[in-house]
Amino acid sequence: MGVTDFMQLKPEEEKKIMQVRFRTLGDATCTGAIESPASSVAEIVNEVAAMRLTERAGRADDLRSEAAMEDRKKEGYF
C-alpha cells in the first residue's frame, strides 16, 4: 500500500521506495500496488498476460472477505 496523508505506517512497518504499478481502479487507500519494471504499454500487457493473480488481488477490500464488495452492493452502497 502507498503511504499518503490518509494512510499512515504502523509502528512495525517501514517505508521504502519501489517501482510499482496499480492493476485495478481505486485510490491509494484501497488498492495495493504490485512491483513492476514495466515502462511501456506493451510491457504492461505482457506482464498482465503472464500474471497469475487477478486484477482485484491487491484490493484491500477483498482482503476483508471474498464478498466484501458484493455485500456493499446489496446494501445499496453503489
Secondary structure, DSSP 8 states (H G I E B T S, - for coil): ----SS----TT-------EE--SSS-TTTB--EE----SHHHHHHHHHH--S-GGGGBHHHHH-TTHHHHHHHTT--
